[in-house]
C-alpha cells in the first residue's frame, strides 16, 4: 500500500539518499504513524517513521535506515502551510541517542550507528520547517531468536546452545545496563544469534529504554526476556520473590 506520509521519491526502490555517505534504498520494511490530535498531552510530537533496507553506494554494504518525519496534527492536514508551519519542532529520537552512545562506547554487541542527518522540511513539506531525520545502522549477521509471537527459534535449539546463549545474554545485558540503554520490551525478538562466531547481539532500539541507576543481575531477567520458563506459580516479578528457580524450564 502506498505511504500516506512518504513520497515514492523518498523511499522507493533505487532512491538515492545522500547523508554523510550515499545510500540506495532497496525496500521498505515497515511504516509506523504516531499522529497526535488536539487532546494529546502537551509537548506530544506528531510524526511518522519508516524503516528501510538500504545499501551503501560505494561499498555495497547493506544496512537499516529509519526516516522520522514530522506530520500535521490530526485535523490540520488541509490547513494552509503557514498554519501547519506553526507546529514545527525538532527531534532527537531515543533510537539515535542509544545507537550514538553505544557506538561511542565501542559496543560489539549492538548495531553500529553508520550515518545520520537531522534536517528541516521545505516550505512545501507536510509541516514546513518541521523535522525530518535519517538514522542508518548496521545489519548484523545471524538469526533472530524470536518474533512478536514468542521465542520459538530459541526454544527449538539444543539445551547446550540455549545455555550458551543465556550466559552470553547475561554478560551482554549487564554491559548495556552499565552503558545506559537497552531495547524496549526486550524479548527474544530483540536478540540475534550468530552460531558460527557464538556472538549474541542486541537489536531493536527504536523505543530504547534508558538506565538511570545501576542494575543488579537476577535470573528473573532471563524469564522477562523469554530465555527461561518459570512455572505459573512462580511470581518472579514480585519484590518478595525468594530467587528460587526450582521447576524452571531451561
N, C-alpha and C positions, 0 to 999 in steps of 0.2 A: 504494500500500500504506500502511495507517495506520502512524503512527510508534509505536515502542515507548516512546520517551522523552519525546515532546512531545504534550500533550493537544490535541484539536481546539480547545478554548477558548483555547489559547496561540498556535496557528499557523494555524488555519483561516481561509479567506477571510472578509473583513469583520470579523475580530477587531481590536479597537482596543487598541493598546499605548501606554500613557502613560509617556513618559520626560520629558525636559525639554520636548519637543514631543509632540503626539499623532499617532500613525501608524496607518494602516489597512492590514492585510495583504491583499495581492491574490492571491498564490500562493506555494507552496513550490517552490524551485528544486532543492535537494538537501539531503541529510542525511548526516552523517559521524559515525561512532562510534569512540571510542578508549577502549575498556573495558579496564582493567588486570586482572591476576589476582595471586594470592598470590606468584608467582615473578617479578613485574615488578620492575624496578630500584627502589631506594628513591627516594622523592620523586616517583615517577610519579603523574600525575593521571588519574583515570578520568572521562571526560566525553564528552558528545555535543554536536553543534552542528548547526544547521540554517540554511541561507541562504534568505532570503525576498525577494520583490519586494513593496514597500510604497509607500504614497503618504502625504504629509503631509496631515493632515486640513484644515488651514487654507488651504494654497496649491495642493494637488493635485500638488505636485512628486513625481515618482517617485524611489525610492532603493532601495538594497540594505540589508537588515538581516540580521545574523547573531546568533543566540542561542546562547550557550555555557551548558551546564548540567552540573553535576557529577552523575555517576551512580554507583551502587554498584559496588564491586569485584566481578568475576565470582564467582559462587557465594555472594554475600551478599545477593542481591536479596530473599530471603524472610525475612531476619533481622529481629528487632524493630527498630522505629525507633530505640530507644536505642543499639543496636549500630551501625546504619548512620550515626547521628549522629557516632560517633567518627571517621568518615572525613572529616568536614567540613574543607574547606580554602578558601583564597582563590585568585583567579585574576586575572592581568593579562596577557592573551594578546599575543603579538608583533604580531598584526594591529592591535590597539588602540594599542600603543606606536608602531608605524610610522605609522599614519594620524594620530595625535595629533601626532607630531613633524613630519611633512611638512606638515600643516595649519598648525602654528605657524611653519614656515619660509616660509609663503605660497606653497607649490608650486602651479603651474598646470599641471603635467604628471602629476599623480596625483589620485585622488579626494579630495575634502574630507571630513573627519570631520564629520558633521552632528549626531550625537547619540550618547549612550552612557549606560549606567547599570549599576552594579555592586551587586547585592543578594544577599540570603541566602534560601534555600528555607525555607518554613514547616515547622512540626512534622509536617505530613502529606506533605512532599516526599520525593523519592526518596532524598536524603541530607539529613536535617533539619539546617539550618544551613549546608549546602553552598552553593557559589556558583551564581548564575545571573546572566548578564551579557548585555547587549544592546549591539550596535555597529551604527550606521547610517552609511552613507557614500554619497557622490554617485554617481549613474548618469551616466556620461559619454557624449557623443554620438559616433557613428562606428561603424566596423565592426571586429570582432575580426580580427586578421591571421592567426589560426590556431586550431587546437583540439588535442586530445590526440593527434591523428594526424599533425600537422605544420602547415606554414605555407602551405597551398595558396592562401589568399586573397592573401597577399603575392606569391607567385611567379606568380600569374595576372595581375598588374599589368604595365604597360609598364615598360621598363627605366628611363626617366627618372623615373617615380614611385617606383620602388624606390630609386633613388639619393637622391631627396629624403628618403624615409623613413629611409634609413641615416644620412644626415647629421643628421636630427632626433634619431635614436636616439643617435648618438654624443654630441651635446650633452646630451641628457637623462640618459643613464646616468651620465655623469660628475658631473652635479649630484646624482643620487641617491647615488653613492658619497660625495660630499662631505657630504651631509645625513645619511648613516648607515644608510639602509635601501633595499632593492630587492627585487623579487619572487623568491621561492624557486623554483629550477628555471626561471628565466626563459627563455621561448621566445616564438615569435610569438603564442601564445595569451595572453600577458601584455601585448600591445600593442594599442591601439585607435587607428585612424587616422581622422581627420575630414578628408576630402578637400576639403570646402568651405572650411575655415579653414586647411588644411595644418598641423593640430596633431596631434602624436603623444602619446598618453597611456600611462602605465604602470599596469597594474592587476594584481589578484591578490596581495594582501599577506597572505593567510591564514597562510602559513608564511613570513613575511618574513625575509630574510637581513639581518643587521646587519654593518656595516663597522667594523672596529676600527683600521684603518690606511689611509693614503691609497692609492688605486689609480691606476695609470697606464694610459693608453689603449693598446690593441693591436687590430689587425684581427681577432685571434682572438676577440674579444668578439662581433663580428658573426657569426662562424661558430658560436659557442656558442649564440647566440640564434636561429639558423636564418635569418639575414639574408644569409648568403653560403654558397656551397657549395664547399669546398676539394676537390681530388681525394683519393681514398682514400690516396694515397701521402704526403699532407701531414699530418704529425703535429703540428698546430698547438698541441696541448695540452702538448707536451713542453717542458721548460725549455731544451732545446738547439735548439728551432726557430729558424731564422735570420730569421724575419719575412717571408719571401718569400710573395707572394700570386700567384705565377705559376700560371696554369692554373685559378684560382678562377672560379666562375660568379657573376656579379653580377646 
